[in-house]
């Protein structure tokens, strides 16, 4: 009798029943859940990276169209960031407020603005000038600004800044790799459900390191510029999968009021 009662309560709180008594806590991310999202995201990232590299190597005539500023890869990145932002908004409306969805949505919006130069490419206004040359038309320019300010004092300090950025990016990727390994071994932790977010920070961090290094005009090469665009697309892809993952986890907790 107790067993039937529990089953009835589960049915009432399930999406297929009348969601009156929804559970109060989101269900934990299971190993199959993590594997499904991670494998899907990593598969797409691998395919995109491999195709971009193949085109760059074997079809050099198409390289500018694919990897240049405002090329196919950068446009795809902007579209992915827009998908992450809109997906987080829709998921919040459907399932209620969740901090991970809010964070992912804000990140997606910020990086969409970065890819569109704070909207200047869409609306045609002129961004303010950047110290040392260029325009302050994205969040990534703030990292370049710090580099140039440090460079005006000491080149060693400037390269230290680049090194710290690289360490941060690699730290996120290392953490993500450890969580992936633990997840596949069936030892999920509280951070396991955010593995894709850490991957995002790692990829976008590597892109920013390349961007800052290229701004020095010492390491400015077409190959580095292409790698930056691909890393940004990889970051956008895993962010979209993170939103999908968090939206799937959220319904088990039931909608919560925004205020």
C-alpha positions as CSV (number, residue, x, y, z in Angstrom):
1,X,0.0,0.0,0.0
2,X,2.9,2.4,0.9
3,X,4.6,1.5,-2.4
4,X,1.4,2.4,-4.4
5,X,1.1,5.6,-2.5
6,X,4.7,6.6,-3.4
7,X,4.0,5.7,-7.1
8,X,0.9,7.8,-7.1
9,X,2.8,10.8,-5.6
10,X,5.5,10.4,-8.2
11,X,2.9,10.4,-11.0
12,X,1.3,13.5,-9.7
13,X,4.6,15.3,-9.6
14,X,5.7,14.0,-13.0
15,X,5.3,15.9,-16.3
16,X,2.7,13.3,-17.4
17,X,0.4,14.0,-14.4
18,X,-1.0,17.0,-12.7
19,X,2.1,18.9,-11.4
20,X,0.6,19.7,-8.0
21,X,3.1,18.2,-5.6
22,X,6.4,18.7,-7.5
23,X,9.5,17.6,-5.7
24,X,11.3,20.3,-3.8
25,X,14.8,19.5,-5.0
26,X,16.2,19.0,-8.5
27,X,17.2,15.5,-9.2
28,X,20.9,14.9,-9.3
29,X,22.6,14.5,-12.6
30,X,23.1,10.7,-13.2
31,X,26.0,9.2,-15.0
32,X,23.9,8.5,-18.2
33,X,22.7,12.1,-18.2
34,X,26.2,13.4,-17.9
35,X,27.5,11.0,-20.5
36,X,24.8,11.9,-23.0
37,X,25.4,15.6,-22.9
38,X,29.1,15.4,-22.7
39,X,29.5,13.0,-25.5
40,X,27.1,15.0,-27.7
41,X,28.9,18.3,-27.0
42,X,32.4,16.8,-27.4
43,X,31.4,15.0,-30.6
44,X,30.1,18.2,-32.1
45,X,33.2,20.1,-31.0
46,X,35.5,17.5,-32.4
47,X,33.7,17.4,-35.8
48,X,33.7,21.2,-36.1
49,X,37.3,21.5,-35.1
50,X,38.4,18.7,-37.5
51,X,36.4,20.2,-40.4
52,X,37.9,23.7,-39.8
53,X,41.4,22.3,-39.6
54,X,40.8,20.2,-42.8
55,X,39.6,23.3,-44.7
56,X,42.5,25.4,-43.4
57,X,45.0,22.8,-44.5
58,X,43.6,21.3,-47.6
59,X,41.5,24.1,-49.0
60,X,43.6,27.3,-48.3
61,X,41.5,29.3,-50.8
62,X,38.4,28.8,-48.6
63,X,40.3,29.7,-45.4
64,X,39.4,33.5,-45.5
65,X,35.8,32.7,-46.0
66,X,35.7,30.2,-43.1
67,X,38.0,31.7,-40.5
68,X,38.4,35.4,-41.2
69,X,36.8,38.1,-39.1
70,X,33.0,38.0,-39.7
71,X,33.5,34.7,-41.5
72,X,31.5,31.5,-41.3
73,X,33.0,30.3,-38.0
74,X,32.5,33.7,-36.2
75,X,29.0,34.0,-37.5
76,X,28.3,30.5,-36.3
77,X,29.7,31.4,-32.9
78,X,27.4,34.4,-32.7
79,X,24.4,32.2,-33.6
80,X,25.3,29.7,-31.0
81,X,25.6,32.4,-28.3
82,X,22.2,33.7,-29.3
83,X,20.8,30.2,-29.0
84,X,22.3,29.8,-25.5
85,X,20.8,33.1,-24.4
86,X,17.4,32.6,-25.9
87,X,17.3,28.9,-24.7
88,X,18.1,30.1,-21.2
89,X,15.3,32.7,-21.4
90,X,12.7,30.1,-22.7
91,X,13.8,27.5,-20.1
92,X,13.4,30.0,-17.3
93,X,9.9,30.9,-18.5
94,X,8.9,27.3,-18.7
95,X,10.5,25.8,-15.6
96,X,11.1,28.8,-13.3
97,X,14.2,30.6,-12.1
98,X,17.4,28.6,-11.8
99,X,20.8,30.1,-11.1
100,X,22.7,27.9,-13.6
101,X,20.2,29.0,-16.4
102,X,20.5,32.6,-15.4
103,X,24.3,32.4,-15.4
104,X,24.3,30.6,-18.8
105,X,21.9,33.2,-20.2
106,X,24.0,36.1,-19.0
107,X,27.2,34.5,-20.4
108,X,25.5,33.9,-23.7
109,X,24.2,37.4,-24.0
110,X,27.5,39.0,-23.0
111,X,29.4,36.9,-25.5
112,X,26.8,37.5,-28.2
113,X,27.4,41.3,-27.6
114,X,31.1,40.6,-27.8
115,X,30.8,38.8,-31.2
116,X,28.7,41.7,-32.6
117,X,31.0,44.4,-31.2
118,X,28.3,45.5,-28.6
119,X,25.8,45.7,-31.4
120,X,27.9,48.1,-33.6
121,X,27.9,45.6,-36.4
122,X,24.2,45.3,-36.3
123,X,23.3,49.0,-35.7
124,X,26.2,50.7,-37.4
125,X,27.4,53.0,-34.5
126,X,31.1,53.8,-33.9
127,X,32.6,52.1,-30.8
128,X,35.0,54.2,-28.6
129,X,38.8,54.0,-29.3
130,X,40.9,51.6,-27.5
131,X,44.2,52.6,-25.7
132,X,47.1,51.7,-28.0
133,X,45.0,51.5,-31.2
134,X,41.8,49.9,-32.4
135,X,38.3,50.1,-30.9
136,X,36.8,49.1,-27.6
137,X,34.1,46.9,-29.2
138,X,34.0,43.8,-27.0
139,X,34.6,42.4,-23.5
140,X,37.8,40.7,-24.9
141,X,39.2,44.2,-25.5
142,X,39.3,44.7,-21.7
143,X,41.9,41.9,-21.5
144,X,43.9,43.6,-24.3
145,X,43.6,46.9,-22.4
146,X,45.1,45.4,-19.3
147,X,47.9,43.9,-21.4
148,X,48.7,47.2,-23.0
149,X,48.7,49.1,-19.7
150,X,51.1,46.6,-18.2
151,X,53.2,46.7,-21.3
152,X,53.6,50.4,-21.0
153,X,55.2,49.7,-17.6
154,X,57.0,46.5,-18.4
155,X,56.9,43.9,-21.1
156,X,57.6,41.2,-18.5
157,X,54.4,42.3,-16.6
158,X,52.5,42.1,-19.8
159,X,53.6,38.6,-20.6
160,X,52.9,37.6,-16.9
161,X,49.3,38.7,-17.6
162,X,49.1,36.5,-20.6
163,X,50.6,33.6,-18.6
164,X,48.1,34.0,-15.8
165,X,45.2,34.0,-18.4
166,X,46.6,30.8,-19.9
167,X,46.9,29.2,-16.5
168,X,43.3,30.1,-15.7
169,X,42.1,28.6,-19.0
170,X,44.1,25.4,-18.6
171,X,42.8,25.1,-15.0
172,X,39.2,25.1,-16.1
173,X,40.0,22.5,-18.8
174,X,41.8,20.3,-16.3
175,X,38.9,20.6,-13.8
176,X,36.5,19.6,-16.6
177,X,38.7,16.7,-17.6
178,X,38.8,15.4,-14.0
179,X,35.0,15.7,-13.7
180,X,34.5,13.8,-17.0
181,X,36.8,11.1,-15.8
182,X,35.0,10.8,-12.5
183,X,31.6,10.9,-14.2
184,X,32.4,8.0,-16.5
185,X,33.7,6.1,-13.5
186,X,30.3,6.6,-11.7
187,X,31.7,9.0,-9.2
188,X,29.7,12.2,-9.9
189,X,30.2,15.2,-7.6
190,X,28.2,18.4,-7.1
191,X,30.3,20.0,-9.8
192,X,29.7,17.2,-12.3
193,X,26.5,18.9,-13.6
194,X,28.6,22.0,-14.5
195,X,31.3,20.2,-16.5
196,X,30.2,21.8,-19.7
197,X,30.3,25.2,-18.1
198,X,33.9,24.7,-17.1
199,X,34.7,23.5,-20.6
200,X,33.2,26.7,-21.9
201,X,35.4,28.8,-19.6
202,X,38.4,26.8,-20.7
203,X,37.8,27.2,-24.5
204,X,36.8,30.9,-24.2
205,X,39.9,31.5,-22.0
206,X,42.2,30.0,-24.6
207,X,40.6,32.2,-27.3
208,X,41.2,35.3,-25.2
209,X,44.9,34.3,-24.6
210,X,45.4,34.0,-28.3
211,X,43.6,37.3,-28.9
212,X,45.8,39.1,-26.3
213,X,49.0,37.5,-27.6
214,X,48.1,38.4,-31.2
215,X,47.5,42.0,-30.1
216,X,51.2,42.2,-29.2
217,X,52.0,41.9,-33.0
218,X,54.8,39.5,-32.0
219,X,52.6,36.3,-32.2
220,X,50.1,37.7,-34.8
221,X,49.8,35.0,-37.4
222,X,46.8,33.8,-39.5
223,X,47.0,30.4,-37.8
224,X,46.6,31.9,-34.4
225,X,43.7,34.0,-35.6
226,X,42.0,30.9,-37.0
227,X,42.6,29.0,-33.7
228,X,41.0,31.8,-31.8
229,X,37.8,31.7,-33.9
230,X,37.6,27.9,-33.6
231,X,38.0,28.0,-29.8
232,X,35.2,30.6,-29.6
233,X,32.9,28.4,-31.6
234,X,33.8,25.4,-29.4
235,X,33.0,27.5,-26.3
236,X,29.6,28.5,-27.9
237,X,28.7,24.9,-28.7
238,X,29.4,23.6,-25.2
239,X,27.4,26.5,-23.7
240,X,24.4,25.6,-25.8
241,X,24.6,22.0,-24.5
242,X,25.0,23.3,-20.9
243,X,21.7,25.2,-21.3
244,X,20.0,22.1,-22.7
245,X,21.4,20.0,-19.8
246,X,20.3,22.5,-17.1
247,X,16.9,22.9,-18.7
248,X,16.5,19.1,-18.5
249,X,17.5,18.9,-14.9
250,X,15.3,21.8,-13.8
251,X,11.8,20.4,-14.4
252,X,12.2,17.8,-11.6
253,X,12.4,20.7,-9.1
254,X,9.2,22.3,-10.2
255,X,8.8,26.0,-11.1
256,X,9.9,28.5,-8.5
257,X,8.7,32.2,-8.4
258,X,11.2,34.7,-9.7
259,X,10.5,37.0,-6.7
